[in-house]
Amino acid sequence: MYKVLIVEDDPMVAMINEQYVLKNKNFSVTKTCRNGQEALDFLASNSVDLIIMDVYMPYMNGIEALKEIREKKISSEVIMVTAANDTATLEETMHLGVIDFLIKPFAYERFQVALEKFAAKVEALRTKADSVLDQSYVDSIISNSGSAPSLLNPNAELPKGIQRKTLEKLKEYMQENSGWITGDDISEAVGLSCVTVRHYMAFLMEMGIVTGNINYETGGRPSMLYRFTKK
């Protein structure tokens, strides 16, 4: 199970982030900190796999904390969360090596995509931990942020929890249907649970085979839409 540190000064947002994390059975929340300095103090004697961190916080903001994390060579991956939608903030966090960048308010489904992106990268590296890397595998990790090698290669290793037969089934369904499709519609059409569909769609998005978009016009909680990526 992946250990998560949440760094967020807004108690309500922190609670929502924790609830979102706990809905994924592969993740647990180790601690919630209110600012970057508190997070660094915790990380000085504790290790976590993933940090979900806000940008704007008192005492020490997320950018400053992220720089310290990199300087101290703390190995945790970071998902940055912010209300800022300016390119300067995005560019700076990308230079500092964040795994994903979420703009508030974000949908539950998009949050789960970020978690799956992290898990895909970890699993991709773990499968080759004791092996000699080849160029195609390195290229796939760098270009797809941790996803497995191309589906066109039948011998490519896939992350844990991803079955090739199911993956091909979903890929073919998306290819045969133009336009945006909800996860619920995909689930009903292919006979898989919504949770399974979200997991595989996150992987297909990382592969660049599927494009995701958030639908805010649902009248309720925003939902993810998916469509096949035309090459």
VOBA-89739 format. One record per residue (C-alpha): residue number from 1; residue in one letter; x, z negated, y. Coordinates in steps of 0.05 Angstrom, whole numbers, plus 5000, padded with zeros to 4 digits. Layout:
<nr:NUM, rest:A, px:X, pz:Z, py:Y>
...
end
This chain:
<nr:1, rest:M, px:5000, pz:5000, py:5000>
<nr:2, rest:Y, px:5026, pz:5018, py:5069>
<nr:3, rest:K, px:5034, pz:4961, py:5119>
<nr:4, rest:V, px:5010, pz:4975, py:5190>
<nr:5, rest:L, px:5025, pz:4942, py:5256>
<nr:6, rest:I, px:4974, pz:4953, py:5312>
<nr:7, rest:V, px:4999, pz:4947, py:5383>
<nr:8, rest:E, px:4941, pz:4947, py:5432>
<nr:9, rest:D, px:4924, pz:4903, py:5492>
<nr:10, rest:D, px:4849, pz:4917, py:5491>
<nr:11, rest:P, px:4819, pz:4869, py:5438>
<nr:12, rest:M, px:4759, pz:4914, py:5425>
<nr:13, rest:V, px:4802, pz:4976, py:5414>
<nr:14, rest:A, px:4850, pz:4936, py:5370>
<nr:15, rest:M, px:4791, pz:4913, py:5328>
<nr:16, rest:I, px:4765, pz:4984, py:5320>
<nr:17, rest:N, px:4834, pz:5009, py:5301>
<nr:18, rest:E, px:4840, pz:4954, py:5249>
<nr:19, rest:Q, px:4772, pz:4971, py:5220>
<nr:20, rest:Y, px:4791, pz:5044, py:5216>
<nr:21, rest:V, px:4856, pz:5028, py:5181>
<nr:22, rest:L, px:4822, pz:4982, py:5130>
<nr:23, rest:K, px:4773, pz:5036, py:5111>
<nr:24, rest:N, px:4832, pz:5073, py:5078>
<nr:25, rest:K, px:4848, pz:5036, py:5014>
<nr:26, rest:N, px:4921, pz:5056, py:5018>
<nr:27, rest:F, px:4933, pz:5017, py:5083>
<nr:28, rest:S, px:4933, pz:4944, py:5104>
<nr:29, rest:V, px:4941, pz:4913, py:5173>
<nr:30, rest:T, px:4999, pz:4864, py:5176>
<nr:31, rest:K, px:4991, pz:4842, py:5248>
<nr:32, rest:T, px:4962, pz:4861, py:5316>
<nr:33, rest:C, px:5005, pz:4853, py:5379>
<nr:34, rest:R, px:4983, pz:4856, py:5451>
<nr:35, rest:N, px:5043, pz:4892, py:5481>
<nr:36, rest:G, px:5108, pz:4925, py:5465>
<nr:37, rest:Q, px:5151, pz:4864, py:5473>
<nr:38, rest:E, px:5108, pz:4823, py:5426>
<nr:39, rest:A, px:5114, pz:4880, py:5375>
<nr:40, rest:L, px:5189, pz:4882, py:5381>
<nr:41, rest:D, px:5193, pz:4807, py:5371>
<nr:42, rest:F, px:5152, pz:4814, py:5308>
<nr:43, rest:L, px:5193, pz:4873, py:5282>
<nr:44, rest:A, px:5257, pz:4834, py:5291>
<nr:45, rest:S, px:5241, pz:4794, py:5228>
<nr:46, rest:N, px:5186, pz:4835, py:5195>
<nr:47, rest:S, px:5181, pz:4906, py:5169>
<nr:48, rest:V, px:5121, pz:4953, py:5169>
<nr:49, rest:D, px:5112, pz:5025, py:5147>
<nr:50, rest:L, px:5070, pz:5049, py:5205>
<nr:51, rest:I, px:5059, pz:5027, py:5277>
<nr:52, rest:I, px:4996, pz:5048, py:5315>
<nr:53, rest:M, px:5013, pz:5036, py:5388>
<nr:54, rest:D, px:4979, pz:5045, py:5455>
<nr:55, rest:V, px:5018, pz:5074, py:5514>
<nr:56, rest:Y, px:4992, pz:5033, py:5572>
<nr:57, rest:M, px:5002, pz:4958, py:5561>
<nr:58, rest:P, px:5027, pz:4900, py:5605>
<nr:59, rest:Y, px:5098, pz:4871, py:5601>
<nr:60, rest:M, px:5124, pz:4929, py:5560>
<nr:61, rest:N, px:5087, pz:4995, py:5551>
<nr:62, rest:G, px:5086, pz:5038, py:5488>
<nr:63, rest:I, px:5139, pz:5087, py:5512>
<nr:64, rest:E, px:5188, pz:5032, py:5528>
<nr:65, rest:A, px:5174, pz:4998, py:5462>
<nr:66, rest:L, px:5182, pz:5064, py:5424>
<nr:67, rest:K, px:5250, pz:5075, py:5457>
<nr:68, rest:E, px:5272, pz:5005, py:5435>
<nr:69, rest:I, px:5246, pz:5018, py:5364>
<nr:70, rest:R, px:5288, pz:5081, py:5360>
<nr:71, rest:E, px:5350, pz:5049, py:5390>
<nr:72, rest:K, px:5345, pz:4991, py:5341>
<nr:73, rest:K, px:5337, pz:5042, py:5285>
<nr:74, rest:I, px:5273, pz:5011, py:5260>
<nr:75, rest:S, px:5249, pz:5058, py:5206>
<nr:76, rest:S, px:5174, pz:5051, py:5218>
<nr:77, rest:E, px:5135, pz:5114, py:5234>
<nr:78, rest:V, px:5093, pz:5112, py:5298>
<nr:79, rest:I, px:5025, pz:5139, py:5316>
<nr:80, rest:M, px:5016, pz:5137, py:5392>
<nr:81, rest:V, px:4947, pz:5123, py:5420>
<nr:82, rest:T, px:4931, pz:5133, py:5493>
<nr:83, rest:A, px:4879, pz:5150, py:5545>
<nr:84, rest:A, px:4931, pz:5194, py:5579>
<nr:85, rest:N, px:4922, pz:5268, py:5566>
<nr:86, rest:D, px:4981, pz:5294, py:5608>
<nr:87, rest:T, px:5034, pz:5338, py:5577>
<nr:88, rest:A, px:5091, pz:5294, py:5603>
<nr:89, rest:T, px:5068, pz:5234, py:5561>
<nr:90, rest:L, px:5058, pz:5278, py:5500>
<nr:91, rest:E, px:5125, pz:5311, py:5508>
<nr:92, rest:E, px:5162, pz:5245, py:5516>
<nr:93, rest:T, px:5130, pz:5214, py:5454>
<nr:94, rest:M, px:5144, pz:5277, py:5414>
<nr:95, rest:H, px:5218, pz:5274, py:5433>
<nr:96, rest:L, px:5218, pz:5202, py:5408>
<nr:97, rest:G, px:5191, pz:5225, py:5340>
<nr:98, rest:V, px:5119, pz:5202, py:5335>
<nr:99, rest:I, px:5082, pz:5224, py:5273>
<nr:100, rest:D, px:5018, pz:5237, py:5313>
<nr:101, rest:F, px:4986, pz:5229, py:5382>
<nr:102, rest:L, px:4914, pz:5206, py:5389>
<nr:103, rest:I, px:4877, pz:5212, py:5456>
<nr:104, rest:K, px:4822, pz:5161, py:5470>
<nr:105, rest:P, px:4766, pz:5163, py:5454>
<nr:106, rest:F, px:4781, pz:5191, py:5385>
<nr:107, rest:A, px:4735, pz:5200, py:5325>
<nr:108, rest:Y, px:4742, pz:5160, py:5261>
<nr:109, rest:E, px:4755, pz:5225, py:5223>
<nr:110, rest:R, px:4813, pz:5244, py:5269>
<nr:111, rest:F, px:4843, pz:5175, py:5260>
<nr:112, rest:Q, px:4841, pz:5184, py:5185>
<nr:113, rest:V, px:4876, pz:5252, py:5192>
<nr:114, rest:A, px:4933, pz:5215, py:5227>
<nr:115, rest:L, px:4938, pz:5165, py:5171>
<nr:116, rest:E, px:4938, pz:5220, py:5119>
<nr:117, rest:K, px:4991, pz:5258, py:5158>
<nr:118, rest:F, px:5035, pz:5197, py:5154>
<nr:119, rest:A, px:5021, pz:5187, py:5079>
<nr:120, rest:A, px:5035, pz:5261, py:5064>
<nr:121, rest:K, px:5103, pz:5257, py:5098>
<nr:122, rest:V, px:5122, pz:5193, py:5060>
<nr:123, rest:E, px:5100, pz:5221, py:4993>
<nr:124, rest:A, px:5135, pz:5288, py:5005>
<nr:125, rest:L, px:5201, pz:5252, py:5019>
<nr:126, rest:R, px:5191, pz:5203, py:4962>
<nr:127, rest:T, px:5182, pz:5257, py:4910>
<nr:128, rest:K, px:5251, pz:5284, py:4927>
<nr:129, rest:A, px:5285, pz:5216, py:4936>
<nr:130, rest:D, px:5333, pz:5226, py:4878>
<nr:131, rest:S, px:5337, pz:5302, py:4880>
<nr:132, rest:V, px:5379, pz:5353, py:4916>
<nr:133, rest:L, px:5337, pz:5384, py:4971>
<nr:134, rest:D, px:5331, pz:5459, py:4978>
<nr:135, rest:Q, px:5319, pz:5496, py:5044>
<nr:136, rest:S, px:5246, pz:5514, py:5030>
<nr:137, rest:Y, px:5228, pz:5441, py:5018>
<nr:138, rest:V, px:5264, pz:5418, py:5081>
<nr:139, rest:D, px:5229, pz:5473, py:5121>
<nr:140, rest:S, px:5161, pz:5452, py:5094>
<nr:141, rest:I, px:5171, pz:5379, py:5115>
<nr:142, rest:I, px:5195, pz:5397, py:5185>
<nr:143, rest:S, px:5143, pz:5451, py:5199>
<nr:144, rest:N, px:5084, pz:5415, py:5168>
<nr:145, rest:S, px:5102, pz:5343, py:5186>
<nr:146, rest:G, px:5111, pz:5320, py:5115>
<nr:147, rest:S, px:5065, pz:5364, py:5074>
<nr:148, rest:A, px:5086, pz:5394, py:5008>
<nr:149, rest:P, px:5114, pz:5464, py:4999>
<nr:150, rest:S, px:5071, pz:5526, py:5003>
<nr:151, rest:L, px:5010, pz:5531, py:4957>
<nr:152, rest:L, px:5033, pz:5601, py:4942>
<nr:153, rest:N, px:5088, pz:5570, py:4901>
<nr:154, rest:P, px:5056, pz:5547, py:4835>
<nr:155, rest:N, px:5116, pz:5503, py:4819>
<nr:156, rest:A, px:5114, pz:5465, py:4885>
<nr:157, rest:E, px:5106, pz:5390, py:4879>
<nr:158, rest:L, px:5044, pz:5361, py:4912>
<nr:159, rest:P, px:5036, pz:5291, py:4942>
<nr:160, rest:K, px:5006, pz:5236, py:4901>
<nr:161, rest:G, px:4930, pz:5241, py:4898>
<nr:162, rest:I, px:4929, pz:5317, py:4910>
<nr:163, rest:Q, px:4908, pz:5359, py:4850>
<nr:164, rest:R, px:4924, pz:5433, py:4851>
<nr:165, rest:K, px:4859, pz:5455, py:4819>
<nr:166, rest:T, px:4817, pz:5416, py:4870>
<nr:167, rest:L, px:4862, pz:5440, py:4927>
<nr:168, rest:E, px:4854, pz:5513, py:4907>
<nr:169, rest:K, px:4778, pz:5504, py:4900>
<nr:170, rest:L, px:4773, pz:5477, py:4971>
<nr:171, rest:K, px:4820, pz:5530, py:4998>
<nr:172, rest:E, px:4779, pz:5586, py:4967>
<nr:173, rest:Y, px:4714, pz:5556, py:4993>
<nr:174, rest:M, px:4741, pz:5552, py:5064>
<nr:175, rest:Q, px:4769, pz:5622, py:5060>
<nr:176, rest:E, px:4701, pz:5650, py:5038>
<nr:177, rest:N, px:4663, pz:5616, py:5095>
<nr:178, rest:S, px:4675, pz:5635, py:5167>
<nr:179, rest:G, px:4662, pz:5589, py:5225>
<nr:180, rest:W, px:4664, pz:5514, py:5231>
<nr:181, rest:I, px:4639, pz:5471, py:5172>
<nr:182, rest:T, px:4626, pz:5397, py:5170>
<nr:183, rest:G, px:4658, pz:5353, py:5117>
<nr:184, rest:D, px:4588, pz:5335, py:5091>
<nr:185, rest:D, px:4572, pz:5408, py:5081>
<nr:186, rest:I, px:4637, pz:5420, py:5044>
<nr:187, rest:S, px:4625, pz:5358, py:5001>
<nr:188, rest:E, px:4556, pz:5383, py:4981>
<nr:189, rest:A, px:4579, pz:5454, py:4968>
<nr:190, rest:V, px:4638, pz:5438, py:4923>
<nr:191, rest:G, px:4612, pz:5375, py:4890>
<nr:192, rest:L, px:4664, pz:5326, py:4916>
<nr:193, rest:S, px:4656, pz:5260, py:4953>
<nr:194, rest:C, px:4662, pz:5259, py:5029>
<nr:195, rest:V, px:4723, pz:5214, py:5023>
<nr:196, rest:T, px:4757, pz:5263, py:4976>
<nr:197, rest:V, px:4741, pz:5322, py:5021>
<nr:198, rest:R, px:4771, pz:5286, py:5082>
<nr:199, rest:H, px:4834, pz:5271, py:5042>
<nr:200, rest:Y, px:4843, pz:5344, py:5020>
<nr:201, rest:M, px:4823, pz:5373, py:5088>
<nr:202, rest:A, px:4877, pz:5330, py:5121>
<nr:203, rest:F, px:4928, pz:5359, py:5073>
<nr:204, rest:L, px:4903, pz:5431, py:5084>
<nr:205, rest:M, px:4908, pz:5420, py:5159>
<nr:206, rest:E, px:4980, pz:5397, py:5150>
<nr:207, rest:M, px:4993, pz:5461, py:5110>
<nr:208, rest:G, px:4965, pz:5502, py:5167>
<nr:209, rest:I, px:4912, pz:5531, py:5121>
<nr:210, rest:V, px:4853, pz:5495, py:5154>
<nr:211, rest:T, px:4841, pz:5479, py:5228>
<nr:212, rest:G, px:4804, pz:5416, py:5249>
<nr:213, rest:N, px:4763, pz:5402, py:5310>
<nr:214, rest:I, px:4723, pz:5342, py:5334>
<nr:215, rest:N, px:4649, pz:5351, py:5347>
<nr:216, rest:Y, px:4625, pz:5304, py:5401>
<nr:217, rest:E, px:4555, pz:5333, py:5405>
<nr:218, rest:T, px:4526, pz:5298, py:5344>
<nr:219, rest:G, px:4482, pz:5249, py:5381>
<nr:220, rest:G, px:4520, pz:5193, py:5346>
<nr:221, rest:R, px:4590, pz:5182, py:5321>
<nr:222, rest:P, px:4635, pz:5244, py:5331>
<nr:223, rest:S, px:4651, pz:5282, py:5267>
<nr:224, rest:M, px:4705, pz:5330, py:5244>
<nr:225, rest:L, px:4693, pz:5404, py:5236>
<nr:226, rest:Y, px:4737, pz:5449, py:5194>
<nr:227, rest:R, px:4749, pz:5524, py:5187>
<nr:228, rest:F, px:4798, pz:5569, py:5151>
<nr:229, rest:T, px:4858, pz:5587, py:5193>
<nr:230, rest:K, px:4863, pz:5662, py:5201>
<nr:231, rest:K, px:4934, pz:5687, py:5194>
end
